[in-house]
Amino acid sequence: MILPLRRTAIPIAKGKMSQTISFYKSVLEMKLFYDEILEVEPAVVGIEGPVRARVVVLQQTDSTIGMIGFNEYIEPDIEIKPLQKEPGKPYPVMLIFNTDQVEEIYERAVTNGAEVPLPPKEYVLPGRGKGKVAIFIDPNGIAIEVSQWESYD
């Protein structure tokens, strides 16, 4: 049996954790679920020897699914660059949130300095009906889509 996806684990650049936490709490109203510095399995980064990372997990309203984890590697010094969208190609990572507050979340994203490639826009999606979508970029270059549809079936 495969269980629902619980959370992600996204590596971020050193020094970006505080900005990341603030952004997700302010814009998406996520709550801090976990924040610890710990020893990480070296195989995760493909090296031998000890690896220390700050691991932060943010959560939405559900206590078992929908969490986003961010890993900031402390030792050894592992360079993680913010994601960059290449011209003419899709975003390398996109997190998608269903909401009934597209406009409000968009405004909070703008207030928090997000780049906005797609302000709120009405859509008709085959099989889903009418909806509204907005896309903005977090401090790590991760694209975030917030969408609202007539039906979530």
C-alpha positions in Angstrom: 0.0 0.0 0.0 1.3 3.4 -0.9 0.4 6.2 1.5 -0.2 9.9 0.6 2.8 12.1 0.0 3.6 13.6 3.4 6.3 16.2 2.6 9.1 17.4 0.4 12.8 17.9 1.2 14.2 20.8 -0.8 17.9 21.8 -0.4 18.3 25.6 -0.2 21.3 27.9 -0.3 23.2 28.7 2.9 21.9 31.8 4.6 18.4 31.6 3.0 16.6 29.7 5.8 15.3 32.7 7.8 14.0 34.4 4.6 12.4 31.2 3.5 10.6 30.6 6.8 9.3 34.2 6.9 8.1 34.0 3.3 6.1 30.8 3.7 4.7 31.9 7.0 3.7 35.3 5.7 2.5 34.4 2.2 1.1 30.9 2.6 0.3 31.1 6.3 2.3 27.9 7.0 3.3 27.0 10.5 6.7 25.9 11.7 6.5 22.1 12.4 10.2 21.2 12.9 13.4 23.2 13.1 16.6 21.3 14.1 20.3 21.1 13.2 21.1 17.4 12.8 23.4 14.8 11.3 22.2 13.8 7.9 22.9 10.6 6.1 25.9 11.3 3.9 24.4 9.2 1.0 21.8 12.0 0.7 24.4 14.3 -0.7 26.7 11.7 -2.2 29.7 12.1 0.0 31.5 10.2 2.8 31.8 11.5 6.3 29.5 13.5 8.6 27.0 16.0 7.1 25.2 18.5 9.3 22.1 20.4 8.1 19.4 22.6 9.5 16.2 20.9 8.6 13.0 22.9 8.7 9.5 21.6 8.0 6.6 23.9 7.5 3.0 22.7 7.5 -0.4 23.7 6.4 -3.6 22.8 8.3 -3.3 19.1 7.9 -1.0 17.4 10.4 -0.1 14.4 8.1 0.2 15.7 4.6 1.1 18.9 2.7 4.4 19.7 4.5 7.4 21.4 2.9 10.8 20.5 4.2 13.9 22.7 3.6 17.5 21.5 4.2 20.3 24.1 4.6 23.6 22.2 4.7 26.1 23.5 7.3 29.0 21.1 7.2 30.7 20.5 4.9 30.1 23.6 2.9 27.9 22.4 0.1 27.0 25.0 -2.5 23.3 25.1 -3.3 22.3 27.8 -5.9 18.7 29.2 -6.1 16.8 27.5 -8.9 16.8 29.4 -12.2 14.2 29.2 -14.9 15.8 28.9 -18.3 14.2 30.9 -21.1 11.8 28.8 -23.1 11.7 26.0 -20.5 9.4 25.2 -17.7 10.2 25.9 -14.0 12.4 23.2 -12.6 10.2 22.9 -9.5 6.6 24.1 -8.9 4.6 23.7 -5.7 0.8 23.9 -6.3 -1.7 25.0 -3.6 -5.5 24.9 -4.0 -7.1 27.8 -2.2 -10.1 30.0 -2.2 -7.9 33.1 -1.6 -5.9 33.5 -4.9 -6.1 37.3 -4.8 -5.1 37.6 -1.1 -2.2 35.2 -1.4 -1.0 37.0 -4.6 -1.0 40.4 -2.7 0.9 38.9 0.2 3.5 37.4 -2.2 4.0 40.8 -3.9 4.3 42.5 -0.5 7.0 40.0 0.5 9.0 40.7 -2.7 8.1 37.7 -4.8 8.7 37.8 -8.6 5.3 37.3 -10.2 5.4 35.7 -13.7 1.6 35.3 -13.6 -0.7 37.6 -11.7 -4.2 36.2 -10.9 -5.8 35.1 -14.2 -9.2 33.4 -15.0 -8.9 30.0 -16.6 -11.1 27.3 -18.0 -9.5 24.0 -17.6 -11.0 21.0 -19.3 -12.4 18.6 -16.7 -12.1 21.1 -13.9 -14.3 24.1 -15.1 -13.6 27.7 -14.4 -10.9 28.8 -12.1 -8.3 31.4 -11.2 -4.5 30.9 -11.1 -1.5 32.9 -10.0 2.2 32.0 -10.0 5.0 33.6 -8.0 8.6 32.7 -7.1 9.9 32.1 -3.6 13.3 33.3 -2.3 14.9 30.1 -3.5 13.6 30.3 -7.1 10.8 27.8 -6.5 7.7 28.5 -8.5 4.5 28.5 -6.5 1.1 28.2 -8.1 -2.1 29.1 -6.2 -5.3 28.0 -7.8 -9.0 28.0 -7.2 -11.4 25.8 -9.2 -15.2 25.4 -9.2 -14.7 21.7 -8.6 -11.9 19.8 -6.9 -13.2 16.3 -7.8 
